[in-house]
Amino acid sequence: MTGKLGVAVIGCGKAGQAQLHWFARHPNSRIVALFDPLAEKGQQAAGAYNAASLSSWQAAVNYAGVDLVSLCGPESVRAEQAIFALDNGKHALCEKPFANTLADCDRMIEAAERNQRALLAYYNMRFHPVVHAVDEHIASIGRIYAARFSYTQFRTSLSWRHRIEQGGGVLKSQGVHAIDLALRWLGPVNTVSGEMAIIHGGREVEDFALVHLRMESGAIGEVYTAYTDRQPEEMRAQLQGNLGKLEFRLNPYLPERNGVWLKKQGAKRRIALRQASEMDPVYPGLMDCSQGAIKHVVDHLLAGRPSPLDGRAGRRSIEVVLAAYESQRRRTKIALPLRSFSLNSLADCFPRFAAGDETLTE
C-alpha cells in the first residue's frame, strides 16, 4: 500500500472514540467514514474528525477511500461485519471480544485468507507500559509455575452487553484481556475449568466468573473476573516463578494506580514504567497503549507485514472463554482444542445465584 491508510470506524462508543483519537494522530492514517446506530453520535464524531457519517455500516465499509474497517460495536454482529468487510476488499480490525463462536472465528479467518486481506484482533493492553515492564523482567523470575489474574469492577447498569445474543458476559467481554496476557506469558492451555454465575437478576449472561487453566507447560493459571466486585475497575496479577515473583496492577482510568513489583531473594522493588508520550483521553489509565496498538496496526498494514495480532490470536482467547462456559455447563474440565460448542446451549452455562430478580446496589 502507498499513501495514508483510509479508516472506517463502526461504532462510536468509548472503544470507538479511543481508536478515533489515535487514528487521527497517526501521520499515515486518515479517518474516512463512520457509522453508529445512534445517528447523532455518529454525526458528532464525523464532525470532529472531518469524516463522512453513513446511515448503515455496510455503506461505511464501502465508502470511497476506505482501506481498513475497525469494528467497535456489539460482538453479536462482529463476524457478519468482518466477513462483509473482507469480502469487499478491506482489512478488518476487531475489538475484543473477537467473535461469538469458534465457527465465526474460522469463517472470519477463511475470509481473510480468501481475499488476501488482514484480519486483526485489537488487544491494546499488550502495548501498555505495565505489560512492557513485565515483558522485560519476566525472564528474571525463572520458570513460571503459577499465575493469578483478576479483572473486576462494580457495574449495576443493564445494557446490550448483558444480553444472551452477545454470546457471553463478563468473562468474554472483560476477562478476555487477562486470558490474552495469560497466553502471552504462560503459553498454550491444556485444560480449562470454569465456575460462573448471574448475580444481577436482570442479566442474561454471567457477571461473575472464576476460571482455572492448566497450561501445556505444567503451570496453573487462575482468572477471576466480575461486574459484581465493589471496587473501581482494575486488573491485578501475580506471576510465580521458581526464582522470584512479579506482581502488577493496571487501572484503565487511574494512571497513578499502575505499577509492577519484582520480588526476589526476600526483597521487593517497584519497577519504573516507561513514560507515556500522550495520555489516552478516554481511558487515562491505559496511558498510550492504544496509541501503540494503532501504530502497530497502521505500520504493519502499510508495510504489508503479518502481525502477531491476527485472527488466530483472537480465536485462541475465545476458545478459552467458550471452554470455560462448556466446563460450567458440563461440570467438568474441558481439554483443548475445544471440539464443539453450541450457542443453543449458552443459557445453560450461566446458573443464577438466586431465583428472584435481585439487583446490585451500593
Secondary structure, 3 states (H helix, E strand, C coil): CCCCEEEEEECCCHHHHHHHHHHHHCCCEEEEEEECCCHHHHHHHHHHHCCEECCCHHHHHCCCCCCEEEECCCHHHHHHHHHHHHHCCCEEEEECCCCCCHHHHHHHHHHHHHHCCCEEEECHHHHCHHHHHHHHHHHHHCCEEEEEEEEECECCCCCHHHCHHHCCCHHHHHHHHHHHHHHHHHCCEEEEEEEEEECCCCCCCCCEEEEEEEECCCCEEEEEEECECCCCCEEEEEEEECCCEEEEEECCCCHHHCEEEEEECCEEEEECCCCCCCCCCCCHHHCCHHHHHHHHHHHHHHHCCCCCCEHHHHHHHHHHHHHHHHHHHHCCCEECCCCCCCHHHHHHHCCECCCCCCCCCC
